[in-house]
Amino acid sequence: MRVRLRNRKTGLYYAACDRWVPDPAWALDFDEIEHPGLLAFEEGATELEVVVSDEDTNCWLALPVRLEWHGGRVARVAA
């Protein structure tokens, strides 16, 4: 399973600080689903989504990131 951060407006994937790429194969693969949400909060970014994909089955799921403070957590991925 792969976990990536994508800009919903541009369709580009996060690769590194201020670097976005068009191909998900070149994007940073996060260890856990919470990590891209935390990065989005730290950067103050909006219009982002976490894309979870399974390349074996060619299935993917995009979840919007909502920037909010809730119960001590600084960001969450909306389900």
C-alpha positions in Angstrom: 0.0 0.0 0.0 1.2 3.5 -0.9 0.3 6.7 0.9 0.8 10.0 -0.9 -0.3 13.7 -0.7 -1.9 15.3 -3.7 -3.1 18.8 -4.5 -6.7 18.5 -5.5 -6.6 21.6 -7.8 -3.4 20.9 -9.7 -3.3 17.1 -9.5 0.3 17.2 -8.5 1.8 14.9 -5.8 4.1 16.0 -3.0 7.7 15.0 -3.5 9.7 17.2 -1.1 9.7 20.7 0.4 8.1 23.0 -2.2 8.5 20.2 -4.9 5.4 18.7 -6.5 5.4 16.2 -9.3 2.9 15.0 -11.9 3.7 11.2 -11.6 2.7 9.5 -8.3 5.7 7.1 -8.8 8.0 10.1 -8.2 6.1 11.3 -5.1 7.0 10.8 -1.5 5.5 7.7 0.0 4.5 8.3 3.6 4.8 5.5 6.2 1.4 6.2 7.8 -1.9 7.8 6.7 -1.6 10.5 9.5 1.8 11.8 8.3 0.6 13.7 5.2 -2.2 15.3 7.2 0.4 16.6 9.8 2.6 17.9 7.0 -0.4 19.8 5.5 -1.1 21.4 8.8 2.5 22.4 9.3 2.6 24.0 5.9 -0.8 25.6 6.3 -1.8 24.1 3.0 -5.3 23.7 1.8 -6.9 21.8 -1.1 -5.0 18.7 -0.4 -6.0 15.0 -0.2 -4.3 11.8 0.9 -4.3 9.2 -1.8 -4.0 5.6 -0.6 -3.4 3.1 -3.3 -2.7 -0.6 -3.8 -0.8 -1.2 -6.9 -1.4 -5.0 -6.8 -5.2 -4.5 -7.3 -4.9 -1.1 -9.0 -7.3 0.4 -6.4 -7.0 3.8 -4.8 -8.9 6.0 -2.4 -8.6 9.8 -2.1 -9.4 11.4 1.3 -9.6 15.2 1.8 -7.4 16.7 4.5 -9.2 19.0 6.9 -7.0 21.3 8.9 -8.4 21.7 12.3 -7.5 21.3 16.0 -9.5 18.5 17.6 -8.8 16.8 20.9 -5.1 17.5 20.8 -4.7 16.4 17.2 -3.6 19.1 14.8 -4.9 17.6 11.5 -7.0 14.7 10.4 -7.9 12.9 7.2 -11.6 13.1 6.6 -13.4 9.8 5.9 
